[in-house]
Amino acid sequence: TGGKQPGQFSRPKELAADADGNIYVVDASLVNVQVFDPDGAWLYAISGGDAGVGALQLVLPSGIDIDLDGRIYLVDQWLARIDVFRPARSRCSQHDDASHC
């Protein structure tokens, strides 16, 4: 449903699923990624806090993908950047080789 509470969306853009069946939903208006378990229960949100250019700080999140090793690729359209990180929130540098993350 529309809103700002956990599990609600304002402007969902894209989604992806990990190997465990968890669903990751990118919300451009809330500037976060919300994560749900396979049954649809809200787990947590991924966000860098305030909008900006630092680690996992987002301005206009617009895309997401998850590889077979569990790395999350999060696209920020405004920053023209792809952040690579793991769900445990250990961020890889955008310049690192993804195989080392």
Residue pairs with C-beta under 8 A, 6 or more apart in sequence:
1 8
1 9
2 8
2 9
2 10
3 9
3 10
4 10
4 30
6 34
6 42
6 45
7 34
7 36
7 42
9 25
9 27
9 30
9 34
10 27
10 29
10 30
11 27
11 28
11 29
11 30
12 25
12 26
12 27
12 28
13 26
13 27
13 28
13 61
13 62
13 63
14 25
14 26
14 62
14 63
14 64
15 23
15 24
15 25
15 26
15 64
16 23
16 24
16 64
16 65
16 66
16 72
17 23
17 24
17 66
18 24
18 66
18 70
18 87
19 66
19 68
19 70
20 38
21 37
21 38
22 35
22 36
22 37
22 38
22 43
23 35
23 36
23 37
23 38
23 40
24 33
24 34
24 35
24 46
24 64
24 66
24 72
25 33
25 34
25 35
25 36
26 33
26 61
26 62
26 63
26 64
26 74
27 33
27 34
27 61
28 60
28 61
28 62
31 47
31 51
31 58
31 59
31 60
31 61
32 45
32 46
32 47
32 58
32 61
33 45
33 46
33 47
33 61
33 64
33 72
33 74
34 42
34 44
34 45
34 46
35 42
35 43
35 44
35 45
35 46
35 87
36 42
36 43
37 43
46 56
46 72
46 74
46 89
47 56
47 58
48 54
48 55
48 56
48 57
48 58
49 57
50 57
51 57
51 58
51 59
52 59
53 59
53 79
55 83
55 91
56 74
56 83
56 85
56 89
56 91
58 74
58 76
58 79
59 76
59 78
59 79
60 76
60 77
60 78
60 79
61 74
61 75
61 76
61 77
62 75
62 76
62 77
63 73
63 74
63 75
63 77
64 72
64 73
64 74
64 75
65 72
65 73
66 72
66 73
67 73
67 98
70 86
70 87
71 84
71 85
71 86
71 92
71 98
71 101
72 84
72 85
72 86
72 87
73 82
73 83
73 84
74 82
74 83
74 84
74 85
75 81
75 82
76 82
76 83
81 94
82 94
83 91
83 92
83 94
84 91
84 92
84 94
84 96
84 98
84 101
85 91
85 92
85 101
86 92
86 101
90 101
92 98
92 100
92 101
